[in-house]
């Protein structure tokens, strides 16, 4: 969805939520909100709004949901104010000729990641470790998405310190980078990926899936099809990309 479409839907949502709320209007508003929820998350972020609903408090990600879709009216004014500010921001983006018109989608994200090797060819020194690969990906991702969460800003998931390398909140996608060096064991790296997946999503509602990007610096995956197919059987893995390394001798 581009910003012009999002603006139309947000203005329609505001009109539905203004004045008396019948059951029919609220149902329509819920449906429209579902269509623009990714835009709301992308521009507003995820908050922790606690609403007392005759028992344990329910937590909502923003004032719009807390004020209009919780069944309580305590945050309604804050929700309307937040919606108005959001509409203003989206209108600004929709009218800005410098904002890319490309629709943010998982398929576009995969396309961006798949161009890593092409981008590395223009570097004086191609990446030779995992951190350098992450730094290049950060630049690539940040040039396309307004918000990219890096490892040091992502929340800790699960009992262990599970922190994937990147998160794209508007797509609810995580990105995990793996580096295959001269001493890397392929079975071990595959097992570590599978073992870490549950930890990424335990108690985490911001992200739904993860993309695995493997930079094969040592050229050990001459035929990566079996490696990729095995990992793709894991439900939470959206896709697996294997990028042949540049500048290393094949082994």
N, C-alpha and C positions, 0 to 999 in steps of 0.2 A: 504494500500500500504506500503510495507516495503522499507527500505532505498536503497536497491540495485535496485529495480524497479524505485524508484524515481530518482536515479542517471542516469539511462538509459534515462529516459524521459527528464530530465533537459539537458543532453548533446545533445539530439536530438533537443530540443528547442533552445539551443545555436547555433547549426549548421544551423537551419532554419533562425535565426535572424542575421546571419553573412552575410555581403555583401549586394547586392541589394535585396530589399524586393518586390517580386511580390505579386499580390493579392492572388494567390494560396498559396504561402509560408506563408503569413501572416495569412490566414485562418487556415492552418495546425498548425501554432504556437499558435493561439488562442485556438484551440482544445486541444493541448497538455498542454498548460498552465492551462486550466480548470481542467485537470486531476491531476495536481500537486499543485494546488492553496492552498490546505490545508497545504502541506509541506512548501510552501513559507511563509504562514502566521505564521506557527508554529516556523520557524527558523529565519525569518526576522522580524516578528512582524507587527504591523499596524502603518504606518507613515501617514503623512498628506502632500502629494505632490500636490501643486496647479499648474494647467496648464491652461494658458490663451488660450481659444478656441473661439476667436472672440465673446466675450460676457462675461457672468458670468464665473468665473474660476471654472473648474472642479477639484475635489479632488480625488487623486488616493492613494491607500494604500502603494505603494512602487515605487521605481524608475523603476523597470522592466515594470510595467503597464504604468507608466507615459511616459517612453521613447519609448515604442514600440506599445502600444495599445490605445494611446490617439489621434493619428493622427498628433501629433506634434513631432519634433525631438530634441527639446531643451535638454531633459534629456536622450537622447539616450546613450551617453557615460557613464553616471552614472548608467543607467539601465544595460548596458553590464558589468560594473565593479561589480555591485551588484549580477548579475547572476553568474559571475565567482566565486565570494566569496562563494555564496550559493552552487555551485557545489563542491567546495573544502570541505565545511563543511559536505555536504551529503556524499561525498566519504569517509571522515574520519569516519563518523558514520557507513557507510556500511561495513567498514573494521574492526570496533572495536568489538571484540568478547564479550565485556562486555555489549554492547547495546542490550536490549531485541529485539528479532525478531518479537514479537507479533505486529500485525497490530493494530494501534489505530483506534477504532471504537466506535460508541455509544453503541452497544451491549456489548462490552468489558467494557466500562465505567459502565454500569448498573450492570454487573457482579461483578466488583470491589466494588461498593457501597453495593451490596446485602450481601457482606461478613462482614459487620460492626459488627454484633452480634458475629460472630465467633471470630473476632479479640478482641472484648471486653472481651471475656471469659478468656483471658490470662492476663488481667490487675489485679493488686492487688485490685484496687477500680474501679468498672465500672462507666461510666459517670452518673452524677446525675443532669446535667443541659445542656442547649443547647450549651454553649461555650465549654464544655468538649467534647461533641459529635463532634463539628466542629474541635477541635484540633486533635482528632483521625483521622477524615476523611482527614485532611490536610496531615498527614503522609502517609496514604494509597494512596492518589491521587498523592502525590509528588514522591512516589516510582515508579510510572508507567508513569507519564507524565513530560516532561522537563519543561513545563510551566503551572503553575496553578495560576490563579489570585484569591487572597482572597479578602474579602469584602472591606478591607481598601485600596486596590489598584485598584478595579474596578471603572470605571467612574460612576458618578451620572447619573441616568436615569430619564427622565421626570421632571415635575415641582417639585415634592416632592423628598425626598432623598431616591429613590428606589435603594437599593444595595443588590442583592442576595449574598449568602455566598461565592460561588466559581464560577469561570469561566474557562472553558477549551477551549482556543482559537482555537486549531487545529481541534476541533470537533464542534466549534461554539455552545457549550452547556453551559448553566448556571446550577447551582445546588443550590437549596434552602432547608435549613434544618429547620425542625419544631420539637419542643419538647413538648410532652404531659406529663404534670405533674399532681399532685393531684388536682390542682385548674383550670386546663385547660378546657375550654368549647369546645367540639368537633364542634358544629355548627359554633362557632366564628372563630376557627382556619381554618375551611374549607372556610368560607366567606373571611377571610383575605388573604388566598392564591389566591383565584379567583380575589379579588379586586386589588392585587398587580401586577398581570400578565401584564396588559397593560403598566404599568409604567416601566417594565423591558425592553421593546422593543421600547418605544417611542423615536425616534431619534437615535436609536442604530443600527448600521449595522454590529457589530462584532459578534453578537450572534443571533441565530435563534429560539432557544427553551430552555426550562428549565425542569430539572428533580427535582421532589419533593421527598425529603427523610424525613420521619416522624419517629422519635424515640419515641416509646410509653413507656415511663418510668413507667407510672401509670397503664398500662394494661387496658386502657379504650376501646380500639378497639379490642374487643374479636373476632368479625367477620368484618374485614376491607373491605370486598368486595364492599359493597355499597359506602363507602367512596372513595375507589380507582376508581370505575367505574364513579362516578360523576365527579371527577377531570379530568379523562382521556378524558372527552368530550370537554375539553378546547383545542383548536387547538394548542396553543403554548406549551402545556405540553407534553413532550415526554413520560414520564412514572412516576408512583407514587410508591414508595417503603415504606412499613410500617415495621419497625424493632421492634419487641417486646423488651422491656427493660430488663435489667439484674439487679438483686439485689433489686428490689422493690417488695413489696407485691401486689398481684392482688387485685383490689378493686371491 
